[in-house]
Amino acid sequence: MRSAVIRSQAISIGELLRLGAFRPARVQRDYCWTEHQQASLLEDLISAFGEFGLDPEKEADSLPESRDPPSHQPIPVPELNRDLEITEPYVFVGTVVLHQAADHFDIYDGLQRLTTYTVFFAVLRDLIDAERKHPVHDLLANDVGLWRLNLMMKHNTLESDILAPGRTAKRHRPHPQLTDASHNLRTCVMTARAMFKNWSVERLSAFVSFLAEGSIITVTRISDRRMAAKAFVSINSGGLPLKPEEIVKGQLIDLTSPLPDADEQAKRILGVWNDIQDDLGEDGFDAFLRSVDFIERRMPQSSDYSIQLMEHIRRYYPGSNGVKWASDTLLQYRSAFKWIYEENNAEIADGVHASLRRLQLLKWDQWRAYAMLLKMRSRPGDLAGRIDTLDRVCFALTVSTPDPRRLAEMMGRRVERFARGTYGRQAGFTFTQAQNERLIRNLSGPITESPRRSTMMRWIEAAMHGDRVPRYLIDTKSSVEHVYPRNPEERWTEFEAGLEFNELATLREMTGNLCVLPQDELGNAPFEEKRKAYARFRSRFSNEIARQKIWTPDAIRERTRRITDATIKFLDIEVSGS
């Protein structure tokens, strides 16, 4: 009997990598995942790691009991059964299609994900300074030391900058043969290192084990090369992904089926749903649905949040209560959501909307659920002060606690507490001395991750505008400019005199060397040209820099100190025990 042409099995990423050696099939693209895809995958994995209880550490997050009377009318939020949220400790990460060549596997589908995992393992290996016997080495190279993944690149960035032991802990130098794929690989290293910042060796080691054994992938082996190529075309050219809102809409309508007036109620739900979709647009509706889910469940969200939301609605709002939720309650949520963005097009957002404009700069969005509840339930005289507090607290958390899952967990507890009637000091948050020290250290040190750099610099500059924040700070046309540039070439020799490569790389990413430009990016121009352009822009920090006659390392250090001090003063965070 002939052996099967196509065989599939579900195995862990670790088992897959240990099968042998891998190369991209000729039809494959170069490595093209950018920071967005890399960070999204890693955030989901870190979220699952915490959800399954595999994280050996927990962030100190005291929530003192309040003896204050309720500060507003409580909202009847359901008691959640946390046991129903528990799942098996595995995460499914997709499919890979392989063809067995003479001494390796050709990857026909799944190259981007497999490459990204390889980079993650290399970064983790270097962060824990793993000894040669550590299992992580077996995921990167075989018994004779040959790398398991070879991308066949002109400049073998994967091997020279990543797979070589210890290499991901070092700065990457410019190279004339770097391709877009090379830059994406280097970005993946920086993305991972930024997310693992301040992790202990114990926690890093536990995460290695989870990635290797808890990440499940379907491996399809195709013995016929031409059929493997056809599979690649079929997988990458057909079908449309099912959107979260489509999942929820269909199941909401299904809630009406047991009711005597099912058709009428289904029509009512569909009318509200379509009205909200048309009103908010595609991107706005997804953000709205995530906010609604977080208010209802107060749980960290993964890519399956829409399915979990519907399970929640079925359990807690049966029968006619489900119809009421899907019409009346959703409309209340929409009103609060729209209020957050109602001055987005204004050239100057003032008062409470200045705080809301700063909040929109944050890359984690659970703050929005809290802001919506504040709008819905606060007394008019309390609202502006509460949003201002939320704004400052959320930025302080962003800088001091960069783990998205932990941020969501902390915010979920505060949202639930507020929904039940208690606001508390600092929106219910407390800050320890250790958190405050991390806050100051992260403000005064280099910011290597691009999205984090953009968030921090835009928010800080917006804070310096007080309660009148200009629109350019949230405009996608604006950019965060490095005064001393990333590629200085021969134009900055006087600035660089006497400094090592690593020192210069650190100075380049400090807040003192950064500002937001409304439109233009000046690139590698010398400071004499830049300062003239900075003077023309109507932005606070660029005008301040334009007043400098020369730009020096000492100027960067001094400006970093001033920005840090001004930001800490603006935040006005009360530290417990101080």
N, C-alpha and C positions, 0 to 999 in steps of 0.2 A: 504493500500500500504506500502511495506517495505521501511524503510529509506535507503538512499544510503550508500553503504559500503565505498565509497571513496568520500570525499568532499574537494574541494579546494577553496581558496579565497586569494586575495592579501590584506594584511594588513600591518600596520607599526610595527616595532620592539617593540615599546611601547605597542601597542594593543596586540601583541603576548605575551609579558611577563606578562601583566595584566590578561591573561586568567586563570592563576592558578599556579600550581607547576609543576616542570619538573625534570625528572631523565633520565639518559642514559638507553636505552634499553640494554638487555644483550649482544646483538651482537655488540654493539658499542665499539670502541677503547677508551682508555684513552685520556685525552686531550694531543694532540701531536703537535699542532701548535708551531713552533719555532719563534724566533725573526723576521725572514724573512717574514713569512706569517702575523704575527701580525702587523709589521710595514707597509707592503704593503697595508693591509686593511685600517689602520688608515690614511696613506698618501692619499689614494684615497678619503676617507671620508672628510679629511681636504680640499683637492683640490675641491671637489664638494661644500663644505660649502662656500668657497671663490667664486667659479664660479657662484653660485646662488645669490650672493650679500647678503648673510646672516651674514657675518662677520662684526660686528659693528666697527672694527678697521682696519686701513690700515697703512702699514709700510711707513714711510716718505721715499720718493724715488725721490729726486729732479733730474731733468734732464735738466740742463741749456741749453738754446739755444746756438749753436755754430755759431760764425761768421767767423770761419776759412773756407777757400776754401776746396772743396772735396780733401781728401787725397789719393784717388784711383778712379778707374773707377767704377761708381755706377752699381748695379745689378738691372735689372728691376723686382723688387718684386711686386706682385699685392697688391692693396689696399684691406684690408679685411673689409667685412661688419660684424661688431661685433654682430649686431642684429641676424644674421643667426646662430650664435653660442649659442644663448640663448635657454635654455630648461626649462621645468617645474622643480620646486625645489625638486625633488625626485631622490633618487638613489636606484636602484634595487640590492639587496644583496644576491639573491639566493632563495633556497627552503628549507623548513624544513618539515619532515614527522613525524607525531605524531600518537600515539595510546592512546586512553583514557583508563586509568586504574581506579581503584576504587576512589582514592583521588588525582591522579596526572596524568600527561601526560608522557608516555615513548617516548623519542626522538630516532627515527630510522635513521634520517638523519638530518644534520645541527647542530650537537652538538658542533663542533669546533667553528663555527661562533657565535652561541648563547652564548657559554662560553666566547668568546673573548669580545663580546658586554657587557656581565655582568661585566667583569673586567674593561672595559672602564668606565662604569657607576659608579662603586665603586671608581675608581681613581678620576673621576670628582666630585663626591659627597664630597670626602675628600679635594680636592683642593679648592672648593668653601665653604667648611665648612658648608654644607647645614643644615638648621634647619629641625626639624622633619617633618614639614608640606610641605617641598619642594617636588615637584613631583618626583624627582629622587629616593627618598626612596621607592615609590610605584613600581618602576621597579625592585627593589632588594628584597623586602619582602612584604607579604600580610598584611591585616589589623591587624592580631593578631601577627605579628612579625615573621612569619615563612619564611625562605628564599625561594625564588621562584625556584632557581636552586640548586639541591643537586647532587654532582658528585659521591657520595658513595665511597669516597677514604679512604684508610687505615689511612693516616694522612690527615685530612680534611683541606687541605691547603686553599681551596676556602673560607671556613667559618672562619677559625682562622686568616688567613693572609690577607684576602681581604674583605670579606663581613662585618666583624665587623667594625662598624663606627670608622673612624680615623686610621684604621690599615694600609692602603696603604701609609700613610705618614711617617711610621716608618720603621726603618731598619729591614730586615729579618734575624733572627738568624739561625745558623746551627741547624739541627735536625736529629737524627739518622734514622727516618722513612720516610724521604723525598724520593719520587719516581721521575722518569723522568717527570711525569705529574705535580708534585709539583713544580719542577724547571721551567717547562714551564709556569706555572701560575705566579710564582714570576718574571720571565723574562717579561711577558706581562705587569705587573705592572710597571717595570722599563722602558720599551719601551714607555708606555703611558705617564709616568711622564716626561720623557726626551723630548717628543714631545710637551707637554703642558707647558714646562718650560717658565716662564716669561709671560704667558697669564694672562690677567686681569680677575677678577671675572665676569665682564659683558660678556666678550668674551667666557669664559668657560660655562656660563649659556646659552648663545645663542647656543653653540655647543651641549649641553645636549638636548635642544629642537629639534635641527636638527636631532641628532642621533635617538631620540625617535619617532619623527613624520615624518621625511623625509626619513628614511631608510625603504624601502618597501620590504617585503618578501612574497613569496607564501607559504601559510600554507596548507599542504595536511593532512587531518585527515582520518585515516583508522580504521574502527571499528573492523576489523578482524585481530587478532594478527599475524596469519601466513601470511596473505597477506602483512602486514606491513613489516615482515621480508623479503618476496620476493621482495618488493619494494626496501629495503635496498641493496640487492644483485644486483638487476637490475641497480640501480643508480650508484653503485660504481664499477661495473665490465665491463660496456659496453661503446663503443664509444671512439673516439679520439677528443680532442679539436681542433677547427679550428684555425690555426695559423694566426697571422696578415699578414704575407707575402702572404699566400694563398688568403686572402680576397682582398689584393691589386692587386695581379697578375691577378686574374679573371676579376676584374673590369677594369684594364688597357687594357686588350685584348678586352673587350667589347666596349671600346672607339672607336675602329676601325670600328665597324659595319656599321656606315653610310657612310664610305668612299668607293669610287669606287674600290680601290685596297685593300679592307679590308683584304683578306687572306695574301697578301704580307706584309702589315703593321703589322698584328698580329704576323706573323712569325718573323719580325724584333724585335718587343717588347719582344717576348718570348725568342729570342736568347740573347738579352742583359740581361734580367732578370736572366735567367739560368746561364749565364756567371758570373754575380755578385754574385749569391748565391754560386756557386761552388768556387769562389775566396775567399769569406769572411767566409764561413762556417756558421753553424746555429746560433751560439751565435753572431758572428760578424755581420751577416746580420740583425738581430733584432736591434742591436745597431745602425747600419747604417740607417735603415728605420726610427727609432725614430729621428735621427739627421736630416734626410731629411725633415721629417714632421715639426720639430721645425724651420728649416730655412724657410720653405714655409709658415707656419701658425703663428709662433712666439707666440704660446698659451701654457699654462700649459697643460700637457698631462695626460689623464686618460687611463683606460684599453681599451677604444674604439678609441684610436688615429688613428688606421689604417682606420677605417670607415670614420672618420672625414677628414683624408688626401685625400681619394678618392672623397669625396664630394667637397673638395677644388679644386682638379684637374679638376673635371667635370665643375665647375663653371668658373674657370679662364683660363683653357687651352682647349677650345673646338676644335673639329675636328682634323686637321693635327697638330695643336699646341700641342695637347695632345700626339700625337705620337712622336713629337720632344722632348717633356719633358721626356717621358718614355724611350728614347734612348739616345740622345745626352746629355741632362742635367744630367741624372742619372749617366752617365759615368764620367762627370766632378766631381760630388759629390763623386763617388767611389774613384777617384784619390786622392782627398783631405782627405777622410776618411783613406785610406791606409797609407798616409804620417804620420798621427798621430801615428800609431803603427809600423812604419817600423823598429824601433830599439828596439822592445820589447824583443827580444832574446839576445841582446847585454849585456855582463856582466857589462859594464859601458855605460850609456847614457850620452852623453856630449852635450854642447851647447844648442841649441833650444830643443833638445830631452830630456835634463834633465828636462826642464820645462814641457814638454809633459808627461814625466813619473810621475811627481808629480801630474799633473792634473788627470791622470788616477786613482789616489787614492781616488778621491772625489766620494761620493755615489750618487750625483745628476749629471746627464749627459748632461744638456743643454749647458754646457761650450763647448762641442764638436762641436756643430753647429757653435758657434762663431769662434772656432779654424779653422774649415773647411773653413769658409768664409775668414778668415785672410790669409790662405794659397792660396786661389783662387784669391784674389784681392789685396793683399799687394805688394808693390814694394819689390824686394829681400833684399834691404838694411834695410827695416823697419820690416821685418817679425820676426826676432829673438827677437827684443825689444818688439814687440807687444805681442808675445806669453809669454814672461817673465812677462809682466804687467798683462796679463790675468791670469796667474798662481797665482801670488800673490794676486790679487783682488779676485779671486774665493775662495781661502782659507780663506781670511779675511771675506768674506760673509758667508762661511760655518760655521765659528766659531761664528760670531756676529748675524747671522740671520738664525736660524736652521729650519725655516718653508719652506718645499720644494716648496709649491705653490708660496710663495712670491719670492723665489729665481728665479723660472721660469718666473714669471711676469717681474721682473727686467731685467733678461737676455733677454727676448723677445723684450723689448723696445730697448736695446742696439744692438741686432742683426739687428733689422729693421733699426735703425739709421745708423749703419755701412753699411748695404746693399745699403743705399741711398747715401753713399759717405762720411760720417763723422765718424772719429774715436774718437776724443776728448782726453782729458787727462784721465789717468787711465782707458782706454778702455771705456770712457763715464760714468764711475761710480763716484759718490761722496760719502764720508763717513762723517756722522755727528758726533758731539762730543759724543752723546748718543751711537751710534754704536761702536765708538772706545772704550768707557768705557765697553760696553758689551764684546767686543773682548778681552780686557785685563782681565776682570773678569772671562770669560769662559776659558781662557788659564791658569789662576792661581788657578782655583777651581777644584774640583773633576769631573771626566768624568765617569758618571755611565752607559751610554748606550754603549754596546759592539761595534757595528759598528762605532759609532762616535769616540770612544776611539781608535779603530784601524786606522781610517782615520787620526785623528789628530796626533797621535804619529808617524805614518809612514811618513806623510808629513813633520812634524817638523824635524825628523831625516834626511829625504832626503834633506831638506833645508840646514841643517848643512853640507852637502856634496857639496853645491854650484852647480857649473855647470858640475859636474861629479857624477851622481847618480847611485849607484850600483843596480844590478837587484834584490837582495834579498828583497828589500823593496816592490816590487810588486809581489813577489813569493808567491803562495798560501801555500807553505810549511812553510813559516815563521810565527811567532806569536808574539803577544804583551805580554810581560812577566811582571808580578807583582813581584817586588823584594821582598817586604814584601807580602807574598802570601795570597790568599783568604781563604785558610784553613791552618792556621799556626800550628794547633795542639799544641804540647808542645815544639816545636823547637824555638819559638820566645818569650819566656817569658820575657827575659831581655829587648827586644825591647818594649814589651807591658806594662811594669811596670808603674803603676800609671795612665794609660790612660783608659778612658771609651770606651765602645763598639762602640759608634757612632763616637768618635774621630778617632779610629783605622780604621773604615770603610771609613772615609773621607780621611785619609792619604793614604790608599791603592790605591785609584783611582786618586790621583794627578799625574800630569805629572812627578814630581820628583821621583816617585816610579815605573815608567814604562820605558821599552825599547823594541826594536824589536830584536828578536832572529832569525837568519837565518833558523834554523830547530828545534833544541831541545827545549823542554819545561821542565824546571827544577822543576816545581810544588812547593811542600812544603819544599824543602831542606833548611837547615839553611844557613845563609849568608856565612859562611866559605866555604861551598861547592860551593855555587853559584858563588862567586867571582872568584874561580879558573876556573870554566867553562866559565864565561864571558871573562876572559883573553884570552881564546883560540879562541873565535869567532872573525871574521873579521867584526865587526859592531861598529860603532862609539860610540854609547851610552853604549853598554855593556862593551867596553874597558875602558870607562871613569869611570863606576861604579866599575870595578875591581880594580881601583886604591884606592878605599876607604877601609880602614882596618876594620871599623865597620860600621853598618848601623843603623841609629837612626832616630827618628822623626824629629829632627833638620836638619839632612842631607837631608831628603825628602823636607822639607820646603825651604832650601837653594837652592837645585837643581831645584825645581819648579820655584823659583824666577829667577834663571839664564836662564833657558829654556824660560821663558816668555819674559825676556828682549831681549834675542838673537833673538827670533821669531819676536817680534815687530820691531826690528832693520832690520831684513831681509825683512820684508813685506814693510817697507818704505812707508806706506800709508799716503797720504795727507788728513788731516782732514779739512773739510770746516769750516770756521769761527775761526780757531785756529791760 
